[in-house]
Each structure stands twice: as structure tokens, then as C-alpha cells.
Amino acid sequence: MRGDRTSRSAIDAAVLLSDVPRKMLDYYLRLVDGLSKILEGGLKCQVMKNGLVICSRDEAARVRFEARALSEYLDFSLMIARYDECLIKSLLA
């Protein structure tokens, strides 16, 4: 890591493939789609945690949205924790 990590820091990611997919474009598009779904929940939570509500025309709808986004994030974070645990076990084996 270089420099200081802040809430505005970029995240770089790399994917190492054992074989080059036959349809690289299809693979790339599926990968980007999957990553965007993964990051979406985290982004929503970051906005709710660090953001400021400027105007809410429908407070009940906003609360429902935030509750749903938080629930999705928590569900996903459990999957990520399990994945990390399995990855660490496989690396140490």
C-alpha cells in the first residue's frame, strides 16, 4: 500500500486466471457485472454511513431503502467472511 488510505481511496483489483477463457469478452462482462453487484451494497452502506440526507420527499421510502440496503450488505458480508475463511484455509493447507 502506498500513501494514506482514506474514504476516497481507490481500490485496485486483479484476477489471475489459470486458463484464458475462450470467450474473453463474455467472461469480462460477467466479471464486471458480478463485481458491480458486490460493490453496490458496500457503496450504499458507505453513502448511508458517511452521507448527508439533503432532501427526503418520502421519508418512509427512504427508511425502507436504507433498511433493505443494510440487510443486503449484512447478508453479503457474511458470505465474504466465509469465503475469506475458506481461502485462508486453502492457502495455509
N, CA, C and O atoms as a Tinker XYZ file with bonds, in Angstrom:
   372  protein
     1  N      0.848000   -1.169000    0.000000    73     2
     2  CA     0.000000    0.000000    0.000000    64     1     3
     3  C      0.893000    1.230000    0.000000    63     2     4     5
     4  O      1.890000    1.304000    0.717000    81     3
     5  N      0.503000    2.188000   -0.824000    73     3     6
     6  CA     1.258000    3.450000   -0.876000    64     5     7
     7  C      0.404000    4.562000   -0.293000    63     6     8     9
     8  O     -0.805000    4.607000   -0.522000    81     7
     9  N      1.011000    5.437000    0.439000    73     7    10
    10  CA     0.296000    6.600000    0.949000    64     9    11
    11  C     -0.708000    6.246000    2.023000    63    10    12    13
    12  O     -0.705000    5.143000    2.570000    81    11
    13  N     -1.564000    7.203000    2.311000    73    11    14
    14  CA    -2.582000    7.019000    3.339000    64    13    15
    15  C     -3.881000    6.565000    2.707000    63    14    16    17
    16  O     -4.270000    7.046000    1.643000    81    15
    17  N     -4.542000    5.644000    3.363000    73    15    18
    18  CA    -5.839000    5.174000    2.907000    64    17    19
    19  C     -6.910000    6.086000    3.485000    63    18    20    21
    20  O     -6.949000    6.323000    4.693000    81    19
    21  N     -7.771000    6.590000    2.626000    73    19    22
    22  CA    -8.874000    7.439000    3.064000    64    21    23
    23  C    -10.170000    6.893000    2.490000    63    22    24    25
    24  O    -10.161000    5.933000    1.719000    81    23
    25  N    -11.291000    7.511000    2.871000    73    23    26
    26  CA   -12.584000    7.085000    2.342000    64    25    27
    27  C    -12.695000    7.323000    0.843000    63    26    28    29
    28  O    -13.581000    6.769000    0.192000    81    27
    29  N    -11.809000    8.137000    0.293000    73    27    30
    30  CA   -11.828000    8.414000   -1.149000    64    29    31
    31  C    -10.771000    7.613000   -1.913000    63    30    32    33
    32  O    -10.597000    7.801000   -3.117000    81    31
    33  N    -10.078000    6.734000   -1.222000    73    31    34
    34  CA    -9.032000    5.952000   -1.867000    64    33    35
    35  C     -9.627000    4.992000   -2.887000    63    34    36    37
    36  O    -10.722000    4.462000   -2.701000    81    35
    37  N     -8.891000    4.783000   -3.958000    73    35    38
    38  CA    -9.298000    3.827000   -4.979000    64    37    39
    39  C     -8.888000    2.425000   -4.547000    63    38    40    41
    40  O     -7.967000    2.246000   -3.750000    81    39
    41  N     -9.578000    1.455000   -5.080000    73    39    42
    42  CA    -9.241000    0.062000   -4.834000    64    41    43
    43  C     -8.842000   -0.544000   -6.168000    63    42    44    45
    44  O     -9.594000   -0.478000   -7.140000    81    43
    45  N     -7.664000   -1.130000   -6.209000    73    43    46
    46  CA    -7.214000   -1.831000   -7.405000    64    45    47
    47  C     -7.404000   -3.319000   -7.176000    63    46    48    49
    48  O     -7.157000   -3.824000   -6.081000    81    47
    49  N     -7.838000   -4.012000   -8.203000    73    47    50
    50  CA    -8.045000   -5.453000   -8.101000    64    49    51
    51  C     -7.450000   -6.129000   -9.323000    63    50    52    53
    52  O     -7.372000   -5.540000  -10.402000    81    51
    53  N     -7.036000   -7.359000   -9.139000    73    51    54
    54  CA    -6.509000   -8.151000  -10.249000    64    53    55
    55  C     -7.140000   -9.533000  -10.195000    63    54    56    57
    56  O     -7.499000  -10.023000   -9.124000    81    55
    57  N     -7.270000  -10.151000  -11.352000    73    55    58
    58  CA    -7.812000  -11.502000  -11.442000    64    57    59
    59  C     -6.774000  -12.353000  -12.163000    63    58    60    61
    60  O     -6.383000  -12.047000  -13.289000    81    59
    61  N     -6.334000  -13.416000  -11.511000    73    59    62
    62  CA    -5.369000  -14.332000  -12.105000    64    61    63
    63  C     -6.125000  -15.559000  -12.590000    63    62    64    65
    64  O     -6.773000  -16.248000  -11.803000    81    63
    65  N     -6.041000  -15.829000  -13.877000    73    63    66
    66  CA    -6.731000  -16.965000  -14.475000    64    65    67
    67  C     -5.731000  -18.063000  -14.788000    63    66    68    69
    68  O     -4.636000  -17.794000  -15.282000    81    67
    69  N     -6.110000  -19.301000  -14.501000    73    67    70
    70  CA    -5.219000  -20.406000  -14.848000    64    69    71
    71  C     -5.244000  -20.669000  -16.353000    63    70    72    73
    72  O     -4.241000  -21.094000  -16.926000    81    71
    73  N     -6.375000  -20.420000  -16.985000    73    71    74
    74  CA    -6.511000  -20.563000  -18.437000    64    73    75
    75  C     -7.225000  -19.338000  -18.982000    63    74    76    77
    76  O     -8.051000  -18.732000  -18.300000    81    75
    77  N     -6.903000  -18.984000  -20.204000    73    75    78
    78  CA    -7.587000  -17.863000  -20.850000    64    77    79
    79  C     -8.956000  -18.356000  -21.320000    63    78    80    81
    80  O     -9.033000  -19.340000  -22.056000    81    79
    81  N    -10.033000  -17.691000  -20.909000    73    79    82
    82  CA   -11.365000  -18.111000  -21.353000    64    81    83
    83  C    -11.497000  -18.024000  -22.872000    63    82    84    85
    84  O    -10.923000  -17.140000  -23.508000    81    83
    85  N    -12.266000  -18.962000  -23.446000    73    83    86
    86  CA   -12.483000  -18.958000  -24.898000    64    85    87
    87  C    -13.133000  -17.655000  -25.344000    63    86    88    89
    88  O    -12.739000  -17.056000  -26.344000    81    87
    89  N    -14.126000  -17.235000  -24.591000    73    87    90
    90  CA   -14.853000  -16.006000  -24.930000    64    89    91
    91  C    -14.486000  -14.950000  -23.891000    63    90    92    93
    92  O    -15.223000  -14.710000  -22.935000    81    91
    93  N    -13.352000  -14.339000  -24.101000    73    91    94
    94  CA   -12.815000  -13.396000  -23.123000    64    93    95
    95  C    -13.771000  -12.238000  -22.858000    63    94    96    97
    96  O    -13.934000  -11.830000  -21.708000    81    95
    97  N    -14.402000  -11.705000  -23.892000    73    95    98
    98  CA   -15.320000  -10.585000  -23.698000    64    97    99
    99  C    -16.493000  -10.994000  -22.824000    63    98   100   101
   100  O    -16.872000  -10.260000  -21.912000    81    99
   101  N    -17.077000  -12.168000  -23.094000    73    99   102
   102  CA   -18.185000  -12.647000  -22.263000    64   101   103
   103  C    -17.735000  -12.814000  -20.812000    63   102   104   105
   104  O    -18.450000  -12.437000  -19.883000    81   103
   105  N    -16.547000  -13.382000  -20.631000    73   103   106
   106  CA   -16.011000  -13.566000  -19.286000    64   105   107
   107  C    -15.834000  -12.216000  -18.590000    63   106   108   109
   108  O    -16.226000  -12.039000  -17.436000    81   107
   109  N    -15.246000  -11.286000  -19.302000    73   107   110
   110  CA   -15.007000   -9.946000  -18.755000    64   109   111
   111  C    -16.321000   -9.280000  -18.349000    63   110   112   113
   112  O    -16.421000   -8.695000  -17.270000    81   111
   113  N    -17.327000   -9.372000  -19.221000    73   111   114
   114  CA   -18.614000   -8.738000  -18.921000    64   113   115
   115  C    -19.274000   -9.378000  -17.707000    63   114   116   117
   116  O    -19.848000   -8.680000  -16.871000    81   115
   117  N    -19.196000  -10.704000  -17.605000    73   115   118
   118  CA   -19.762000  -11.382000  -16.430000    64   117   119
   119  C    -19.005000  -10.977000  -15.163000    63   118   120   121
   120  O    -19.606000  -10.767000  -14.109000    81   119
   121  N    -17.692000  -10.871000  -15.282000    73   119   122
   122  CA   -16.871000  -10.468000  -14.136000    64   121   123
   123  C    -17.226000   -9.059000  -13.672000    63   122   124   125
   124  O    -17.419000   -8.825000  -12.479000    81   123
   125  N    -17.311000   -8.131000  -14.605000    73   123   126
   126  CA   -17.646000   -6.747000  -14.265000    64   125   127
   127  C    -19.045000   -6.676000  -13.663000    63   126   128   129
   128  O    -19.266000   -5.948000  -12.696000    81   127
   129  N    -19.989000   -7.425000  -14.228000    73   127   130
   130  CA   -21.353000   -7.443000  -13.696000    64   129   131
   131  C    -21.355000   -7.969000  -12.261000    63   130   132   133
   132  O    -21.990000   -7.388000  -11.381000    81   131
   133  N    -20.645000   -9.063000  -12.034000    73   131   134
   134  CA   -20.579000   -9.631000  -10.689000    64   133   135
   135  C    -19.924000   -8.693000   -9.690000    63   134   136   137
   136  O    -20.408000   -8.535000   -8.570000    81   135
   137  N    -18.830000   -8.073000  -10.093000    73   135   138
   138  CA   -18.149000   -7.130000   -9.196000    64   137   139
   139  C    -19.015000   -5.923000   -8.883000    63   138   140   141
   140  O    -19.025000   -5.436000   -7.752000    81   139
   141  N    -19.742000   -5.439000   -9.882000    73   139   142
   142  CA   -20.589000   -4.268000   -9.631000    64   141   143
   143  C    -21.688000   -4.604000   -8.637000    63   142   144   145
   144  O    -22.062000   -3.763000   -7.819000    81   143
   145  N    -22.213000   -5.836000   -8.697000    73   143   146
   146  CA   -23.234000   -6.246000   -7.726000    64   145   147
   147  C    -22.638000   -6.353000   -6.332000    63   146   148   149
   148  O    -23.270000   -5.976000   -5.345000    81   147
   149  N    -21.422000   -6.868000   -6.258000    73   147   150
   150  CA   -20.739000   -6.990000   -4.967000    64   149   151
   151  C    -20.479000   -5.616000   -4.362000    63   150   152   153
   152  O    -20.749000   -5.388000   -3.182000    81   151
   153  N    -19.962000   -4.716000   -5.164000    73   151   154
   154  CA   -19.580000   -3.395000   -4.667000    64   153   155
   155  C    -20.775000   -2.501000   -4.394000    63   154   156   157
   156  O    -20.690000   -1.575000   -3.588000    81   155
   157  N    -21.889000   -2.773000   -5.065000    73   155   158
   158  CA   -23.071000   -1.921000   -4.912000    64   157   159
   159  C    -23.531000   -1.840000   -3.461000    63   158   160   161
   160  O    -23.813000   -0.753000   -2.958000    81   159
   161  N    -23.606000   -2.980000   -2.790000    73   159   162
   162  CA   -24.051000   -2.981000   -1.398000    64   161   163
   163  C    -23.122000   -2.190000   -0.504000    63   162   164   165
   164  O    -23.577000   -1.430000    0.351000    81   163
   165  N    -21.833000   -2.358000   -0.691000    73   163   166
   166  CA   -20.859000   -1.610000    0.093000    64   165   167
   167  C    -20.946000   -0.126000   -0.158000    63   166   168   169
   168  O    -20.814000    0.679000    0.764000    81   167
   169  N    -21.169000    0.236000   -1.405000    73   167   170
   170  CA   -21.290000    1.650000   -1.753000    64   169   171
   171  C    -22.523000    2.259000   -1.096000    63   170   172   173
   172  O    -22.461000    3.365000   -0.560000    81   171
   173  N    -23.631000    1.547000   -1.135000    73   171   174
   174  CA   -24.851000    2.050000   -0.495000    64   173   175
   175  C    -24.603000    2.289000    0.990000    63   174   176   177
   176  O    -25.003000    3.317000    1.537000    81   175
   177  N    -23.939000    1.334000    1.636000    73   175   178
   178  CA   -23.683000    1.479000    3.072000    64   177   179
   179  C    -22.733000    2.627000    3.355000    63   178   180   181
   180  O    -22.895000    3.336000    4.349000    81   179
   181  N    -21.736000    2.821000    2.488000    73   179   182
   182  CA   -20.828000    3.952000    2.673000    64   181   183
   183  C    -21.584000    5.274000    2.560000    63   182   184   185
   184  O    -21.339000    6.208000    3.323000    81   183
   185  N    -22.502000    5.341000    1.601000    73   183   186
   186  CA   -23.297000    6.563000    1.436000    64   185   187
   187  C    -24.159000    6.791000    2.669000    63   186   188   189
   188  O    -24.249000    7.915000    3.162000    81   187
   189  N    -24.795000    5.734000    3.173000    73   187   190
   190  CA   -25.644000    5.888000    4.354000    64   189   191
   191  C    -24.817000    6.252000    5.584000    63   190   192   193
   192  O    -25.248000    7.050000    6.416000    81   191
   193  N    -23.625000    5.663000    5.693000    73   191   194
   194  CA   -22.779000    5.912000    6.866000    64   193   195
   195  C    -22.173000    7.310000    6.840000    63   194   196   197
   196  O    -22.165000    8.005000    7.856000    81   195
   197  N    -21.667000    7.722000    5.680000    73   195   198
   198  CA   -20.915000    8.969000    5.595000    64   197   199
   199  C    -21.663000   10.099000    4.914000    63   198   200   201
   200  O    -21.222000   11.248000    4.936000    81   199
   201  N    -22.795000    9.773000    4.308000    73   199   202
   202  CA   -23.521000   10.777000    3.536000    64   201   203
   203  C    -24.435000   11.628000    4.401000    63   202   204   205
   204  O    -24.606000   11.383000    5.595000    81   203
   205  N    -25.000000   12.607000    3.780000    73   203   206
   206  CA   -25.901000   13.532000    4.453000    64   205   207
   207  C    -27.180000   13.628000    3.630000    63   206   208   209
   208  O    -27.131000   13.935000    2.439000    81   207
   209  N    -28.318000   13.367000    4.254000    73   207   210
   210  CA   -29.597000   13.484000    3.554000    64   209   211
   211  C    -29.891000   14.968000    3.381000    63   210   212   213
   212  O    -30.036000   15.706000    4.356000    81   211
   213  N    -29.977000   15.388000    2.134000    73   211   214
   214  CA   -30.251000   16.795000    1.842000    64   213   215
   215  C    -31.750000   17.028000    1.754000    63   214   216   217
   216  O    -32.271000   18.025000    2.254000    81   215
   217  N    -32.436000   16.084000    1.103000    73   215   218
   218  CA   -33.878000   16.219000    0.933000    64   217   219
   219  C    -34.480000   14.828000    0.857000    63   218   220   221
   220  O    -33.969000   13.969000    0.139000    81   219
   221  N    -35.550000   14.598000    1.583000    73   219   222
   222  CA   -36.251000   13.320000    1.536000    64   221   223
   223  C    -37.731000   13.606000    1.352000    63   222   224   225
   224  O    -38.417000   14.024000    2.285000    81   223
   225  N    -38.214000   13.376000    0.140000    73   223   226
   226  CA   -39.634000   13.644000   -0.142000    64   225   227
   227  C    -40.539000   12.570000    0.440000    63   226   228   229
   228  O    -41.706000   12.825000    0.736000    81   227
   229  N    -39.999000   11.372000    0.603000    73   227   230
   230  CA   -40.782000   10.259000    1.143000    64   229   231
   231  C    -39.921000    9.559000    2.193000    63   230   232   233
   232  O    -39.165000    8.638000    1.882000    81   231
   233  N    -40.047000   10.001000    3.414000    73   231   234
   234  CA   -39.203000    9.501000    4.496000    64   233   235
   235  C    -39.393000    8.002000    4.708000    63   234   236   237
   236  O    -38.425000    7.286000    4.967000    81   235
   237  N    -40.613000    7.529000    4.601000    73   235   238
   238  CA   -40.864000    6.095000    4.776000    64   237   239
   239  C    -40.148000    5.285000    3.693000    63   238   240   241
   240  O    -39.580000    4.233000    3.987000    81   239
   241  N    -40.168000    5.759000    2.457000    73   239   242
   242  CA   -39.479000    5.065000    1.359000    64   241   243
   243  C    -37.969000    5.096000    1.582000    63   242   244   245
   244  O    -37.284000    4.111000    1.308000    81   243
   245  N    -37.452000    6.207000    2.071000    73   243   246
   246  CA   -36.013000    6.303000    2.344000    64   245   247
   247  C    -35.603000    5.309000    3.428000    63   246   248   249
   248  O    -34.580000    4.634000    3.306000    81   247
   249  N    -36.396000    5.225000    4.474000    73   247   250
   250  CA   -36.095000    4.301000    5.568000    64   249   251
   251  C    -36.162000    2.855000    5.074000    63   250   252   253
   252  O    -35.314000    2.039000    5.435000    81   251
   253  N    -37.170000    2.532000    4.248000    73   251   254
   254  CA   -37.268000    1.179000    3.683000    64   253   255
   255  C    -36.041000    0.863000    2.823000    63   254   256   257
   256  O    -35.480000   -0.229000    2.908000    81   255
   257  N    -35.631000    1.831000    1.995000    73   255   258
   258  CA   -34.455000    1.642000    1.143000    64   257   259
   259  C    -33.214000    1.387000    1.987000    63   258   260   261
   260  O    -32.454000    0.461000    1.704000    81   259
   261  N    -33.002000    2.194000    3.016000    73   259   262
   262  CA   -31.822000    2.026000    3.863000    64   261   263
   263  C    -31.854000    0.693000    4.599000    63   262   264   265
   264  O    -30.822000    0.034000    4.731000    81   263
   265  N    -33.022000    0.291000    5.078000    73   263   266
   266  CA   -33.135000   -0.991000    5.777000    64   265   267
   267  C    -32.825000   -2.148000    4.829000    63   266   268   269
   268  O    -32.117000   -3.084000    5.201000    81   267
   269  N    -33.354000   -2.086000    3.609000    73   267   270
   270  CA   -33.102000   -3.134000    2.618000    64   269   271
   271  C    -31.615000   -3.166000    2.236000    63   270   272   273
   272  O    -31.022000   -4.240000    2.143000    81   271
   273  N    -31.022000   -1.998000    2.017000    73   271   274
   274  CA   -29.604000   -1.928000    1.641000    64   273   275
   275  C    -28.720000   -2.475000    2.761000    63   274   276   277
   276  O    -27.759000   -3.196000    2.494000    81   275
   277  N    -29.033000   -2.142000    3.994000    73   275   278
   278  CA   -28.251000   -2.636000    5.127000    64   277   279
   279  C    -28.387000   -4.149000    5.259000    63   278   280   281
   280  O    -27.405000   -4.846000    5.514000    81   279
   281  N    -29.600000   -4.653000    5.085000    73   279   282
   282  CA   -29.827000   -6.094000    5.149000    64   281   283
   283  C    -29.038000   -6.822000    4.064000    63   282   284   285
   284  O    -28.419000   -7.853000    4.330000    81   283
   285  N    -29.060000   -6.288000    2.840000    73   283   286
   286  CA   -28.304000   -6.892000    1.737000    64   285   287
   287  C    -26.810000   -6.874000    2.050000    63   286   288   289
   288  O    -26.105000   -7.854000    1.810000    81   287
   289  N    -26.342000   -5.771000    2.579000    73   287   290
   290  CA   -24.918000   -5.651000    2.910000    64   289   291
   291  C    -24.520000   -6.660000    3.987000    63   290   292   293
   292  O    -23.487000   -7.319000    3.869000    81   291
   293  N    -25.326000   -6.779000    5.024000    73   291   294
   294  CA   -25.004000   -7.708000    6.106000    64   293   295
   295  C    -25.023000   -9.150000    5.614000    63   294   296   297
   296  O    -24.156000   -9.945000    5.977000    81   295
   297  N    -26.019000   -9.492000    4.780000    73   295   298
   298  CA   -26.072000  -10.839000    4.209000    64   297   299
   299  C    -24.820000  -11.112000    3.388000    63   298   300   301
   300  O    -24.213000  -12.178000    3.500000    81   299
   301  N    -24.443000  -10.157000    2.574000    73   299   302
   302  CA   -23.285000  -10.341000    1.712000    64   301   303
   303  C    -21.998000  -10.395000    2.520000    63   302   304   305
   304  O    -21.093000  -11.161000    2.189000    81   303
   305  N    -21.905000   -9.595000    3.573000    73   303   306
   306  CA   -20.675000   -9.585000    4.369000    64   305   307
   307  C    -20.453000  -10.937000    5.040000    63   306   308   309
   308  O    -19.308000  -11.331000    5.262000    81   307
   309  N    -21.529000  -11.656000    5.368000    73   307   310
   310  CA   -21.383000  -12.997000    5.930000    64   309   311
   311  C    -20.789000  -13.946000    4.892000    63   310   312   313
   312  O    -19.940000  -14.775000    5.220000    81   311
   313  N    -21.235000  -13.824000    3.640000    73   311   314
   314  CA   -20.681000  -14.652000    2.567000    64   313   315
   315  C    -19.202000  -14.350000    2.361000    63   314   316   317
   316  O    -18.392000  -15.264000    2.208000    81   315
   317  N    -18.856000  -13.082000    2.359000    73   315   318
   318  CA   -17.459000  -12.690000    2.161000    64   317   319
   319  C    -16.588000  -13.222000    3.303000    63   318   320   321
   320  O    -15.481000  -13.704000    3.066000    81   319
   321  N    -17.078000  -13.137000    4.520000    73   319   322
   322  CA   -16.312000  -13.643000    5.666000    64   321   323
   323  C    -16.077000  -15.146000    5.524000    63   322   324   325
   324  O    -14.979000  -15.633000    5.790000    81   323
   325  N    -17.100000  -15.871000    5.107000    73   323   326
   326  CA   -16.963000  -17.325000    4.907000    64   325   327
   327  C    -15.983000  -17.619000    3.773000    63   326   328   329
   328  O    -15.151000  -18.520000    3.883000    81   327
   329  N    -16.084000  -16.864000    2.699000    73   327   330
   330  CA   -15.165000  -17.034000    1.569000    64   329   331
   331  C    -13.724000  -16.785000    2.020000    63   330   332   333
   332  O    -12.826000  -17.564000    1.703000    81   331
   333  N    -13.513000  -15.703000    2.755000    73   331   334
   334  CA   -12.170000  -15.386000    3.250000    64   333   335
   335  C    -11.625000  -16.512000    4.128000    63   334   336   337
   336  O    -10.455000  -16.884000    4.030000    81   335
   337  N    -12.487000  -17.041000    4.980000    73   335   338
   338  CA   -12.084000  -18.135000    5.863000    64   337   339
   339  C    -11.639000  -19.354000    5.045000    63   338   340   341
   340  O    -10.603000  -19.953000    5.332000    81   339
   341  N    -12.424000  -19.716000    4.031000    73   339   342
   342  CA   -12.077000  -20.864000    3.179000    64   341   343
   343  C    -10.802000  -20.593000    2.388000    63   342   344   345
   344  O     -9.969000  -21.485000    2.223000    81   343
   345  N    -10.652000  -19.380000    1.906000    73   343   346
   346  CA    -9.460000  -19.024000    1.141000    64   345   347
   347  C     -8.208000  -19.131000    2.007000    63   346   348   349
   348  O     -7.195000  -19.677000    1.571000    81   347
   349  N     -8.276000  -18.621000    3.210000    73   347   350
   350  CA    -7.127000  -18.684000    4.121000    64   349   351
   351  C     -6.777000  -20.136000    4.436000    63   350   352   353
   352  O     -5.603000  -20.507000    4.448000    81   351
   353  N     -7.805000  -20.962000    4.694000    73   351   354
   354  CA    -7.548000  -22.379000    4.969000    64   353   355
   355  C     -6.867000  -23.051000    3.788000    63   354   356   357
   356  O     -5.932000  -23.832000    3.966000    81   355
   357  N     -7.339000  -22.744000    2.568000    73   355   358
   358  CA    -6.744000  -23.386000    1.388000    64   357   359
   359  C     -5.317000  -22.893000    1.154000    63   358   360   361
   360  O     -4.472000  -23.657000    0.688000    81   359
   361  N     -5.042000  -21.642000    1.468000    73   359   362
   362  CA    -3.691000  -21.117000    1.289000    64   361   363
   363  C     -2.716000  -21.692000    2.309000    63   362   364   365
   364  O     -1.537000  -21.883000    2.013000    81   363
   365  N     -3.211000  -21.964000    3.500000    73   363   366
   366  CA    -2.356000  -22.492000    4.559000    64   365   367
   367  C     -2.213000  -24.010000    4.506000    63   366   368   369
   368  O     -1.360000  -24.579000    5.188000    81   367
   369  N     -3.038000  -24.663000    3.705000    73   367   370
   370  CA    -3.006000  -26.141000    3.623000    64   369   371
   371  C     -1.801000  -26.637000    2.859000    63   370   372
   372  O     -1.626000  -27.845000    2.700000    81   371
